[in-house]
Amino acid sequence: MILAIDAGNSRVKWGFHAHGGWTERGTIITADAPRLAAAWHDVAAPCAIVVANVAGSEVKAALTLALRHFTVQPQWVVAQEVQCGVRSRYADPAQLGADRWAALIGAWHRWRRAALVVHAGTALTADALSHDGEFLGGVIVPGHELMSRALAAHTAGLRRQPGAFHHFPRATGDAIVSGTINALCGTIERMVRFMEQGGEESPLIVIGGGDADSVAEQLGAPVQRVDNLVLEGLAVIAREPINP
């Protein structure tokens, strides 16, 4: 059994993987990560623990404490130049976030085709994966919530207020929601166009994250909505032999 942990800025997702599927999964607010010690206390010991942590050293310390009763040592994922069939073109491969790397590996092992791997959360990331498993590069932009907060904090008349998406908004709240969603969709659509111009025919758009539904609804292309792609990639990484 594998324990996979995806520690992000907003939430920690985790799952136990065995016999080709997930036997248990859970999510907790990142600030509550210390409570995972109780959640995992009576769980049978996994044969492997693999973690993608982009939430900083305090969360890593909390997870280390929560995992200390297991005899197996956790594997803290760092992006590689080549791993699990995916090759990175990043200038410094280790600089890529562990969650983005795991998601790319998860996407490659599920579809084996060109894909734009998108996570729409606190930030939106859009990472290009070629038809032969190369990570071509990716972009990071503020997510819907961050963009809305920035407008409220740095303008006099655009305070936070309710709103909904419209093609032609006629109220300020709607204008902010529609503008941020359009910005995120535009980022994705441009990345797809760049991939196509580079020879990647009709890349699959794979999207997850808290704002995935809002963004996917407005994209002008077919979308594969996937939750827990990072966990899937972590399970693949855990099964790969570690080089000495």
Number of C-alpha atoms within 10 A of each C-alpha: 18 21 24 29 27 25 27 19 17 14 17 23 20 22 21 21 20 15 8 8 12 16 11 11 15 12 15 16 14 18 15 12 21 17 15 19 17 10 11 14 14 9 10 9 16 16 14 20 22 23 27 28 22 16 17 11 10 11 21 18 13 18 22 15 14 19 18 13 13 17 11 13 13 18 16 14 19 17 21 18 14 14 15 19 12 22 20 22 13 16 10 11 16 15 11 17 15 23 26 23 26 28 24 29 28 25 26 25 17 12 11 16 19 24 27 28 27 26 27 23 21 19 19 23 22 26 26 26 29 24 17 14 23 18 25 14 16 17 13 13 16 18 21 26 14 15 20 20 13 14 15 16 13 10 9 8 10 17 17 15 12 11 15 12 18 14 11 9 16 9 12 16 19 18 19 25 23 20 19 20 23 18 18 23 19 14 17 24 17 11 20 24 15 13 21 14 10 10 12 20 16 15 22 21 23 23 25 23 18 15 19 19 13 15 20 22 13 16 17 10 12 12 14 12 15 16 15 17 26 30 28 23 25 29 30 19 21 20 12 10 8 8 4 3
